């Protein structure tokens, strides 16, 4: 039956009846009613095993229980398809999936750590404020915390979730979170508030609105008195916190009403407010009534802005020393740009990175090599061939040939064992490369002279390398011109990094790795310090040959003419020795601050992901363009020979909706349906032998019109009989 | 005097271009009626006042080509006050038109056939001024004789003039082509100008000139096209109606549909097979906390159904992974969201009844239910942007549903602007991954085609009762009565199935059996109650 079913399903033109018919055949008649497509929702169960009576389901659950864990394992693992045209072994596919899950879970936990930390200080402040509020709030005023979240509502969501959690646990408070969409009038807001408080307070649902007043009347569910009597019955908590997440979006009159109403209850119920504010407290205050403002007593709290959080996440998730995948600049820049220009949220950012990882492991057959170089050495011969075809490897061989090490090239190409060794070597070097990259980055960013942000530098250097570019010269030049105080600060900062590493990047201190350079740097630093002290004792300012004031412009007036002359200021001995120190520093930097870009490394295809396309398509869809394209050039999708036309030509073989759409594009804002029909019929009509009969044409016309309507291209117009209004213009 | 009269309708032509074919067909009288009324609407105060401005921008394009019109204009102005005619007789109008056409014939000798003849060289305003100028320049040149330094200008002028003329000829042929289509459409009535006097040709001319003015140059950028199509006063359409066309009924529609074979069937299936290949990818995405949203032209219901089958085949233990299919397009009223949530709850635990109340309370309830069961639910939602789900409050609930870690959410969207449904926070809690799934398969169940089209055209021909009617009746029944109804229908269906083989006509259901079943399901407790329920 299942097979028959499939065939039926495949035929695209089945009427509604057929479909329901199918449903009817497949499942037992009694339940077919529940499952038909005409129903809003139904449980999908093509075999009809689990009925509503749940008996069969139960039986099965019992019998299958023993192997559940194994089964779910299998299920999880089998979601990766085999690549290489199906030639990939199942184990390799599984390896890829495992690698992905392992790597991502590590990154994910790091990101979550960051997120938790970022809001910590705000949380602590707000908590402290509210806990102490009853003590110092003037009588008759509601303690309120104004949290300036900035324009990003999404990250505010997380903050408020954390806030209500902490407040419930640590301040022993009832919290209700309100969003402007939740409630449009006072009654609805009150109902929501009361329900929120009552449901968190009571354990059993039956107690919900069991509260009645003394004379036995039941409270309406938006009566604050009901809340009051409920609170009296349940164990007293110190605060009732109402959080307005997007307080600007609330109607200001409504907010004023609510505040004045609740402030009149303040004597009996200890209310407190949280306002999430996107703009500024002043603007918010201006929207409220003066009298309402006076019943608030509050403080302002700032939240860490999105940009800095993004920066942190970038460091932990992308640039971290433990990341095994390098995300290329093409991908990252479009990601960051979207983040900057459209207010995309932090969760979006994270899921984009996650999606990049998913793409890499899902679609790249070599990705199983990622985690630790040679993954269990299980290299199929196919893989070796594949690896040898990689452009990066071929480039490596070519350079070997150029450098006259043909023997080496031969080993690489012909000796399987030699090749595998080389591969393992290259992949193993990646870890060191990452560390070096990060060190270089730190050397660069510690000096304040480079204007580009960390992420920009990272993108550039990780991909293109550092050593010949413009930025490199710029950097060295800026170091050369450093004033003694700047260079001292720079060196001490650098030494600090060398000594302690950078936690956010997962970079360990590298004193032990490079004792010589550490010694050199500290020597230079000590020298500079000494020279500064000496110079200031002698009363003149230390400078180097290159520093800005080294050249002095002299103006002399000789015979009523102004003579300008530029002289190199004479350098003192101190200055000379300072210049020497700077020279040594430059030499050191020139030697260390050089690194190859990822694109030059052999086998970078294994661990480099730099593709914009799935990211863009998947996260920033352009449904209108897709739809317009489908309708104006159906051939792009259908690939049929009959519809292959030049642009904008209408042929009768096009799908009806496409023809109508073409005609529709030419109309003005009011469309005569009769004319549309006659034009349509003129195209598909019975002129030639292939034309459609009037009835069939009308059928298709109907369907196409209904589709255009459903897609929002036309709507009914009352201006004239049989006219429809045009609603969309192509390409706008 | 005759002249003035004649000029006037000619002048109105551009303003009245709207009406075309119908008029052309049979009712010339109607033309007469509509002309003055139009005039009135343009200049509400008087009929006469309409003259000056109109002659200014409408007429000259012809005028400048011949020297005489200047003479023509003056008498008209003078004669205007006396020409306060309201409705002109049929012959009266047709003669001047005929003359006018002749005049045009003189003006544009480049024209060849009679069909092209009807094309007055009316251009869009901008063009006209340039053309006017160049025409004037040409005339002046002829009169005064050419001096050498003027020659260049003259050439340019001629070029402009000629190029626009060429255009017209082109347009004329294109329009002529269109015209052929038109004649086809209407039948064969207006094809022959000979049959119905010049008034007819005039009307045809109107149609064409309208078409020309509405068909802007081909390669306009989108925004220009928008303004071109939304020019004030440009929204003139013909008065044709579908009165002559027999509209389809539901029965006709469905029977036709059954017989129709789509020529693109294979291509559509091929397209479908491409989408089917990405099923594993979707499963992967779903399993990692993303929701999948399919968009693009065509119904994605079949595809999602296949996907559900695929997921079903992948599931090893159906006890802790269920699939719920939701049809967003079902036009049930408020309760559809409640239905969705309660079905999901039933999928988790078939005995559980969600607490009554608003959707948000049900959602909370559902969440706590989910957290107490180790179960994954895949929600397959057809048409997330269907009208019933666009109501305020629906999408936030769906977003909460989709954001739940135990729920895998895949949906389809049909409209081009569906992303407007969500603000950034909703969007991020959905955490959608979008895929272009253009299927080109028709919307069979999603749309009620006949009703939709009739509504679009302003005809009320709803199916009697319709789905809404049935749901309304069912909703007004009590719970028990509804259950009983379900029971009876189920039994009748079974009976029909069984007796279809025995080829008996009216399948019957045994009263006793129904009663027993009803008692079993606690629908009623006594026979008395059973009878009352049945009555309902």
Interface residues (C-beta under 8 A of the other chain):
Chain A: X6 X9 X10 X11 X12 X13 X14 X15 X16 X17 X19 X24 X29 X30 X32 X33 X37 X38 X39 X40 X41 X42 X43 X44 X45 X46 X49 X50 X52 X53 X54 X57 X60 X61 X64 X68 X71 X72 X74 X75 X76 X78 X79 X80 X81 X152 X153 X154 X157 X181 X182 X195 X199 X205 X343 X344 X345 X347 X348 X351 X354 X355 X358 X362 X617 X618 X619 X621 X623 X624 X626 X627 X628 X630 X631 X634 X637 X638 X639 X640 X642 X648 X653 X655 X657 X666 X667 X668 X669 X670 X671 X672 X673 X674 X675 X677 X678 X679 X681 X682 X683 X685 X687 X695 X696 X698 X699 X700 X702 X703 X705 X706 X707 X709 X710 X711 X712 X714 X715 X716 X718 X720 X721 X722 X723 X724 X726 X728 X729 X730 X731 X732
Chain B: X21 X181 X182 X184 X185 X186 X214 X215 X218 X221 X222 X223 X225 X226 X229 X230 X231 X234 X235 X236 X237 X238 X239 X240 X241 X242 X245 X248 X252 X253 X254 X256 X257 X258 X259 X260 X261 X262 X263 X264 X265 X266 X267 X268 X269 X270 X271 X272 X280 X281 X283 X284 X285 X287 X288 X289 X290 X293 X295 X296 X297 X298 X301 X302 X305 X306 X308 X309 X312 X314 X315 X316 X317 X318 X319 X320 X322 X323 X324 X325 X326 X327 X330 X332 X335 X336 X339 X340 X343 X344 X346 X347 X350 X351 X355 X360 X361 X364 X380 X392 X393 X396 X413 X414 X415 X416 X417 X418 X419 X423 X424 X425 X427 X428 X429 X431 X433 X434 X435 X436 X438 X440 X441 X442 X443 X444 X445 X446 X447 X448 X449 X450 X452 X453 X455 X456 X457 X458 X467 X486 X487 X489 X490 X493 X494 X497
